[in-house]
Amino acid sequence: MEFDETYDVIVVGYGFAGATAAIEAARAGAKVLVLEKAPDPGGISICSQGAICCSAEPDEAFAYLKATNAGRIPDDVLRTISNGMAQAEGFLRD
């Protein structure tokens, strides 16, 4: 097999995270290639039956994540995740 294409972004896996990364990169003008080994889109995220964690309040999401991760994840990472959780619903509706 010969491959002679150039891409700005290559996304491996088309679950929720891969789909989000690919969509945002394409919206930003990148030429995107998505690789998925599963026969259908959704990757391993299909096992969640379409459920994702969202929160209208980043501070509440942060408190929940901090209480449930047994101190394994630094606060700055939790803050980034909780801020993303607050934006997830609007992103998915777009």
Contacts in CASP RR format, 6 or more apart in sequence:
PFRMAT RR
TARGET T0000
AUTHOR 0000-0000-0000
METHOD contacts of the structure
MODEL  1
MEFDETYDVIVVGYGFAGATAAIEAARAGAKVLVLEKAPDPGGISICSQG
AICCSAEPDEAFAYLKATNAGRIPDDVLRTISNGMAQAEGFLRD
5 33 0 8 1.000
6 31 0 8 1.000
7 30 0 8 1.000
7 31 0 8 1.000
7 32 0 8 1.000
7 33 0 8 1.000
8 25 0 8 1.000
8 29 0 8 1.000
8 30 0 8 1.000
8 31 0 8 1.000
8 32 0 8 1.000
9 21 0 8 1.000
9 22 0 8 1.000
9 25 0 8 1.000
9 30 0 8 1.000
9 31 0 8 1.000
9 32 0 8 1.000
9 33 0 8 1.000
10 32 0 8 1.000
10 33 0 8 1.000
10 34 0 8 1.000
10 35 0 8 1.000
11 18 0 8 1.000
11 21 0 8 1.000
11 22 0 8 1.000
11 25 0 8 1.000
11 32 0 8 1.000
11 33 0 8 1.000
11 34 0 8 1.000
11 35 0 8 1.000
12 18 0 8 1.000
12 35 0 8 1.000
13 34 0 8 1.000
13 35 0 8 1.000
13 36 0 8 1.000
13 37 0 8 1.000
13 43 0 8 1.000
14 22 0 8 1.000
14 34 0 8 1.000
14 36 0 8 1.000
14 38 0 8 1.000
14 41 0 8 1.000
14 42 0 8 1.000
14 43 0 8 1.000
15 36 0 8 1.000
15 41 0 8 1.000
15 42 0 8 1.000
15 43 0 8 1.000
15 44 0 8 1.000
15 45 0 8 1.000
15 46 0 8 1.000
16 42 0 8 1.000
16 45 0 8 1.000
16 48 0 8 1.000
16 52 0 8 1.000
17 45 0 8 1.000
18 34 0 8 1.000
19 41 0 8 1.000
19 42 0 8 1.000
20 91 0 8 1.000
22 32 0 8 1.000
22 34 0 8 1.000
25 32 0 8 1.000
26 32 0 8 1.000
36 42 0 8 1.000
36 43 0 8 1.000
38 46 0 8 1.000
40 46 0 8 1.000
52 88 0 8 1.000
52 92 0 8 1.000
53 61 0 8 1.000
53 85 0 8 1.000
53 88 0 8 1.000
54 85 0 8 1.000
54 86 0 8 1.000
54 88 0 8 1.000
54 89 0 8 1.000
55 61 0 8 1.000
55 64 0 8 1.000
55 82 0 8 1.000
55 85 0 8 1.000
55 86 0 8 1.000
56 86 0 8 1.000
56 89 0 8 1.000
57 86 0 8 1.000
58 79 0 8 1.000
58 82 0 8 1.000
58 83 0 8 1.000
58 84 0 8 1.000
58 85 0 8 1.000
58 86 0 8 1.000
59 82 0 8 1.000
61 81 0 8 1.000
61 82 0 8 1.000
61 85 0 8 1.000
61 86 0 8 1.000
62 78 0 8 1.000
62 79 0 8 1.000
62 82 0 8 1.000
65 73 0 8 1.000
65 78 0 8 1.000
65 81 0 8 1.000
65 82 0 8 1.000
66 75 0 8 1.000
66 78 0 8 1.000
69 78 0 8 1.000
END
